[in-house]
Amino acid sequence: MAKLQKAYPIGASLAAAALLSGCGSAESTSLDRFSRTGELVALSGGGAGAANGCFTCHGLDGLGNGAGAPRLAGLDFGYLQRQLIAYEDGRRHHGQMSYIADQLTPKERKAVAAYYAAMPYVPGAMPDVPAPILYARGDPERGLLACAACHGERGQGLGPANPPLGGQPAPYLAGQLERWSKSLRRTDPGDVMLRISQLLTPSEMVALADYSSRLPGGPPSLEPPEAYLATRRGGPRSDASGPPLHVPESARATE
């Protein structure tokens, strides 16, 4: 908000505010109004209040805070919208995000998802370290699919349901793996991530999160991998029900 105040004189700020609120005579296309709605939600928090403005955790550039708040910039629009719905209906659990998603209207959730999806994200370079075996090839004996099979060798994400991992904070990625394993996040058809996370050890989660965060990422590919297609269920919301999976201790890796 400080940047906005510095960039415009007071008179211009008032005029801009009048336009954004629908006052004034300037005409705007529906797309412009939609984009402005998303920006207003990101900056003001919408119905959740100013203290819950998206930018306070995810940054004005949408790149996250380097810890528990993820990068939103450049992620798939449909994916972002589905995550907000999941926070609202309980398939994802997070105190602040669940409250925010519940306070936003469907139109606001859609607009702010489109706003962050349109934000630029510049992929970096591949890390100068070899990929962990679990990321590149998985572990067939334990039934672990390679991370790259769904998220790509560059962490760019394959298909609209498999988000980019590159450019995400390592603590956030490790925390999500832990949430998957405890069934505090159930947003993938076929419960693929639930099964995978319950087979990983804590140290494997940290190592995979650290490597994934170093990947360049980039816009997700629109073509889902065959491995993922084979696990899809019939109903789009069928992943919201069912008890947590319990993996036998014999199937888990040992530290």
N, C-alpha and C positions, 0 to 999 in steps of 0.2 A: 504494500500500500504506500510505503514511503516513496518508492520509485515513481508511482503514479502522481503523487503530490508534487514531486520535484519537477516532473516533466511538463506539467501544465500550470499556467497561471490560475489564480482563483476563479476568474471569470470564465476561463475555458473549462475548468473543472465543473462549474455549475452548469454550463451549457451542455457538457457531455452527460452529466447526471440526468438532466432533463430529457435528453434524447434517449438514454438507456431506460428511463422509466416510462417511455411512451409519450412524453410531452414534447411539444415543439412541432414544427411543420416539416422537418426534414423527412424525406421518404427513405425507407429501407427495405431491402428484399427480405423475404422470409428467412433465407439462409443467414443473412446478416443478423437478424433478430435472434435466430436460434443460437448463433455463435455467441452473441452478447449475453444471452440468458445463461449459457454455460460458464462464461467468464464471471458473471455476477455471482453465480452459485459458488464458484471456486474461491472468489475473493471475500464473499460475505457469509458463506455457510448456509445460505438459503434459510429454510425453516429451522435449521439446527442452531442458528445464531452465529454472530461474528467470531466468537471464541472457537468455533468449529470450522472456520474457513479452511478449505482444502489446502490452500497454499501454506498454512501455518506448519504443516507436517511434510507435505509433498513438494514444497518450494514453488516459487514463482515460475521456475523453468520446468516443473513437473518431474524433476530427477530424483526426488526423495531426499531423505535427510542423512543417508549413509548408515543408518541403523535399522530401526524397526519399520520405518515408513518407506514403501517401495517407490520405484520409478513408475510413473503413469504415462509420461510423454512417449508418444509413438506406439503405444499398445493398441491392439485391435479394438475398435469401437464396440463391437458386439460382446467381446470378452469383458471389457470394463463395465458395460451395462449389466451383464449377467452377474458380475461380482457384487455390485451394489444391491441387486435383487436378492442375492444369496445372503448378504448381511441382513437384509430386511426380513427375510423369511426364516432365518435361523440355520441355514446350511453352512454359513461361516459365522464364527463366534469371535467377536472383539468388542469390548465394552463401548468404546468411543465410536467406532465405525458402524456398529449395529444401531446405535442411537441416531447417528447422522443419517444413515440410509432410511431409517424409519420416519424421520422428519421431512425428508425430501419427497416431493410429489413424483409420480412416474415421469412427467415431462421434465422436471429438474434433473432427475437421475439420467435420463437420456441425453439432455443437453450438456451436462457436465462431463459425461463419458465421451461425447463427440468432441468437446473442447480439448480434453487431454489427448485423445487419439490423434487430433490434428497438430499437436505440438511437435516441433522438430526434435529428432534424436539423431545424433551423429555417432555411428558405430566406431569404436576404436580398433585397435589391432589385436590379433590373436596373441594370447600370452605365450611367452617364450619358455614354456614348461610343458612336458608331455601330459596328455589328458589322463586322468585316473582310469584304471581298467573298467571300473563300474560305470563311468560316464561314457566311455567309448564302446565297450563291448558288453557290459552287464555281467551277470553271473548266472548262466543257465542252470547250474546245479542247484542254486537257491531259488530259481524262478524269477530272477531279477532282470528285467528288460533294461537295455542300455538307455541312459538319459538322452543320448543323441538321437535315438530312434524317434522320439517325439519332440524334443526341444532343439534338435539340430546340432551339428558339429560346432557351429559358431554361436550356439545359444540363441538363435534367432526365433525359435518356435516354429513348429510345423503344424499347420492347420489352425483354425480359429479357436479351438479349445485348448491348445497347448501354447502357453504364452512364452515370450522371450525370457530367458534367464540372464542373458548378458546385460550388464549395466545395472543389475539389481544389487542392493546391499547384501553382503554375505550374512549378517545377522538376521535379516529378514528371511532369506532363503532357508537358513537353518531352522528358524522359528516355524516356518510353514511346514517343513518336513515333520517337525515335532507335533504340530497341530494335526496334520494328516494322520499320524500314527495313533493319536488319541481320539480320532473321529470327531475332532472339533472343526474340521473342514471336510465337507462332502459335496464337492462340486464337479466331479468328473464322472462321465458315464462309464459304467463298468467297475467303478471303485478301483481303478488302476493305481492311482497314487496312494490310496489307503493300503493296498496290499504291499506295494513297494516300500513304503515308509515303515511298515511294521516288520519288514525283513532287514532293515538297516540298523546297524549299531549307532550309538551316539557319535562316535568318532568318525564313522563313515558319513553321517549327515553333515558334520562340520567340514570335512574334507571336500565333499561334493559341493557344498554351498560356497566354499572359498574359491574353488576352481570356476564354478559357474558364474560367479560374480565378476571374474576377470575376463570373461568372453566378451567379444564386441557386441553381440546381440544384433539388433536391427529390426526392421519391419518383419512381422511373422509371415511365413509362407502361407498362402491360402489353401494349398494342397495338403490334406492330412496324410500322415504316413499309413501304410497298409497295416502295420502292427496295431495302430490305434483303431482303425476301422473295424478290425476283427473283434474288438472288445465292446463296441457300442451296443447299447440297449435300444429297445423300441421307443420308449417314452422319453421325451426331452427332460422331464423332471424326475425320472425314476431313481436318480441318485440321491434324492432327498429323504428316502425312507430306508428302513432296514437297520438292524442292530450292528454295532461295530464288529469288524472281523477280528477273530482271535487266532493269531498265528502260533502254532505249537513252538515251544522253546527249542525243540530239535531242529526246526527250520530256520531259526535265527542264526546269524553269524555270531561268533564269540569275539570278544575284545582281545 
